[in-house]
């Protein structure tokens, strides 16, 4: 599999998971009594962002332990909850992928300077 094939596959997986999340959105008929995603989306941004923060912390702890399997597992949880957050704000993984593509080939230092970050 070439790099472009694996990128397409990764993008496809993200798109499929995002579509599943979108289908569970209570604004689209998702049932909070039958779906974790619907229940989380019903609770609103504070609950969603709390989960993103918790999962990010778990990724950091797994990385500090250098536990490769746990890093992958916790990163998957983080990505999933980030996709839920994106759905809440009516954003798609493609929006993030487009931004990464825009930055591709740019110096990280130059990109941060253009945003006024230090």
N, C-alpha and C positions, 0 to 999 in steps of 0.2 A: 504494500500500500504506500503510495507516495505521500509527501507532506500535505499536498493540496487535498488528497483523498481523505486523510485523517482529519484535516481541518473541516472539510465538508461534513464528515461523519459526526464530529464533535458539535458542529453547528446544528446538524439534524437532530441529535439527541437533545440538545438544549431546546430547540424549537418544539419537539414532541412533548417534552416535560412541561414546557410553558403552555402548550395547548391544553394539556391535561389539567393543569392548574387553572387556566382560564375557564375551562368547562365546569369546574367546581365552584367558581365564583358565585356567591349568592346573588349578585347583580344579574347573573345569567341563569339563575334557577338552581344553583348549588344548594344543597341541604346541609346546614350546620350540624344536624343531628346524625348525619350519615357520613360526613367528610371532615377530616382533620383540616384540610385546606379551607373549606367553607367556614368552619368554626373559627379558624385563625383570622381569616379575612373579615368576618363579622365583628371580631373584637377590635379591629381597627389598627391604625399605624403604631400606636404605643406597644401593643402586644407583638405585632410583627417585628418591629425594630428591636424589641427586647430579645426575641428569638434569634435574630441576626447577630446581635451582640453576644449572646450566650454561645452560639455556634462558633463565632470568630474566636472567642476565648478558648474554646475546646480545641480549635485548630492550633492555636499558639501553644497550648499545653502539650498536645501530641507532638508538635515539632520540637519543643524543648526536650521531650523524652526521646526524640529521634526514633519514634516508633512508626516505621513506614506504613504499615497496614492501618494503624489508627489515624495517621495523617490523611490518608486517602479517604477513609470512612468519614472522618470529621469534616474534611473539605467537601465531600458530597453533601453532607448535612447543611453546611454553610451555603453552598451553591443553591441547594433546593430552597432554603429559606430566603435567599436573595432573590430567587425567581418569584417567590410569593410576594416579596416586597415590590418587585418590578410590576407584577400584575396589579397590585393595589394602586399603583400610580399610573396604570394604563401604559406601561412600557413593556417592551419585548426584549428578549436576549439579542435580537438583531440590532437594536439601538446601541447596546454595549459593544457588540462586535464591530459595528460601524465606527464607533469611537476609537476602538483599538486599531482598526485598519487605518483610520486617519492618523494615528500616532506612529504607526509602523514606519520605521526608518528615521524617525526624528530622534535627536538626542534627548534623553530624559532630562538633562539639565536645561537644555534650550526650551523644551516644552514646559517645564515648571516655571522658568523665568518668564515665558510668555503669559502665564496665568498669574504672575505676581507672587508665586510661592518661593520660599527659600529652602 
